Amino acid sequence: MKDKAATGQIRLGAGALMLALLVNVMFALNVIAIKVVVDATAPLLAVSLRMGVVFLLCGFALRPTPGKVKSLALYGILNGGLFLLLMNVAMAMATNVGALAIAGQLSVPFSLLLGALLLGEKLSLRKLAGVLLAFAGVAALVFDPHIWREVPAVLVMALAALVWGGGTLVQRRLTGVSVMNGQAWNGLMGAVTLAPFALMFERPAIAGLAHVGAAPIGWFVFSCVGATVIGQGALAWLLQRYPISSIMPLILASPVMSTIFASLYFSTPITPIMIAGGTLALIGVAIIALSPDRKLAP
């Protein structure tokens, strides 16, 4: 079994495939959840409340792991704070959130580029080709007249993907840190860093929380429990047991589902250019995910 794991040839059973499907559905529906909650509240407030609930659910696992406290705090600020804030701002700006789901795929090539620029990691030609295809797919959205008004939101979403890529570099230092401990730090740092700004700049939204309807509350609970705790927890469980090359291609269904679900829920169009650009970006990310890493010389 260990030899197969090393070569990435472990065959996923029906249970693992169902769990991967669950992760895709949780992540895809979370696009709707974020849009509904942000429209009913405000970007800073929505992230602060979400991360506060995540900390309440996972706080029991909070551990100041020796030698990794600074990395945990930085990861929490980036992934649990700034990344989600930028995503919420993009959602608040957009009407067709399917375009944002396509732009969100840039997180993978951004992570790769940051590793090359900051850590000196080498990029194979296949991975470089995947990066170029992913960027070309997102850039194609600019030429869609139906998406033109969404370009500012797409750019903010691309910036969120860049922050997420930076968070993955920090996450590499967190080997040995449990999933729940990482989520607890995400919740703590996200709430602590953003809540003061929500109190300063979004007081009308805070005052209006008493009048938020049942739908935003339901989607908010789903975002905290379904997408964050269950979705991210299930993905971490899979990645701990199977090669990343076996799992990540399965998760590529998430942006496709996001675009379809958002179109059905919000009655927004899926244009031919969206399909072409999304497919191009998806192929690029798939090439990156399936390309083997270069082995370092001894």
Rosetta blueprint (number, residue, H / E / L):
1 M L
2 K H
3 D H
4 K H
5 A H
6 A H
7 T H
8 G L
9 Q L
10 I L
11 R L
12 L L
13 G L
14 A H
15 G H
16 A H
17 L H
18 M H
19 L H
20 A H
21 L H
22 L H
23 V H
24 N H
25 V H
26 M H
27 F H
28 A H
29 L H
30 N H
31 V H
32 I H
33 A H
34 I H
35 K H
36 V H
37 V H
38 V H
39 D H
40 A H
41 T L
42 A L
43 P H
44 L H
45 L H
46 A H
47 V H
48 S H
49 L H
50 R H
51 M H
52 G H
53 V H
54 V H
55 F H
56 L H
57 L H
58 C H
59 G H
60 F H
61 A H
62 L L
63 R L
64 P L
65 T L
66 P L
67 G L
68 K L
69 V H
70 K H
71 S H
72 L H
73 A H
74 L H
75 Y H
76 G H
77 I H
78 L H
79 N H
80 G H
81 G H
82 L H
83 F H
84 L H
85 L H
86 L H
87 M H
88 N H
89 V H
90 A H
91 M H
92 A H
93 M H
94 A L
95 T L
96 N L
97 V H
98 G H
99 A H
100 L H
101 A H
102 I H
103 A H
104 G H
105 Q H
106 L H
107 S H
108 V H
109 P H
110 F H
111 S H
112 L H
113 L H
114 L H
115 G H
116 A H
117 L H
118 L H
119 L H
120 G L
121 E L
122 K L
123 L L
124 S L
125 L H
126 R H
127 K H
128 L H
129 A H
130 G H
131 V H
132 L H
133 L H
134 A H
135 F H
136 A H
137 G H
138 V H
139 A H
140 A H
141 L H
142 V H
143 F H
144 D L
145 P L
146 H L
147 I L
148 W H
149 R H
150 E H
151 V H
152 P H
153 A H
154 V H
155 L H
156 V H
157 M H
158 A H
159 L H
160 A H
161 A H
162 L H
163 V H
164 W H
165 G H
166 G H
167 G H
168 T H
169 L H
170 V H
171 Q H
172 R H
173 R H
174 L H
175 T L
176 G L
177 V L
178 S L
179 V H
180 M H
181 N H
182 G H
183 Q H
184 A H
185 W H
186 N H
187 G H
188 L H
189 M H
190 G H
191 A H
192 V H
193 T H
194 L H
195 A H
196 P H
197 F H
198 A H
199 L H
200 M H
201 F H
202 E L
203 R H
204 P H
205 A H
206 I H
207 A H
208 G H
209 L H
210 A H
211 H H
212 V L
213 G L
214 A H
215 A H
216 P H
217 I H
218 G H
219 W H
220 F H
221 V H
222 F H
223 S H
224 C H
225 V H
226 G H
227 A H
228 T H
229 V H
230 I H
231 G H
232 Q H
233 G H
234 A H
235 L H
236 A H
237 W H
238 L H
239 L H
240 Q H
241 R H
242 Y L
243 P L
244 I H
245 S H
246 S H
247 I H
248 M H
249 P H
250 L H
251 I H
252 L L
253 A H
254 S H
255 P H
256 V H
257 M H
258 S H
259 T H
260 I H
261 F H
262 A H
263 S H
264 L H
265 Y H
266 F H
267 S L
268 T L
269 P L
270 I L
271 T L
272 P H
273 I H
274 M H
275 I H
276 A H
277 G H
278 G H
279 T H
280 L H
281 A H
282 L H
283 I H
284 G H
285 V H
286 A H
287 I H
288 I H
289 A H
290 L H
291 S L
292 P L
293 D L
294 R L
295 K L
296 L L
297 A L
298 P L
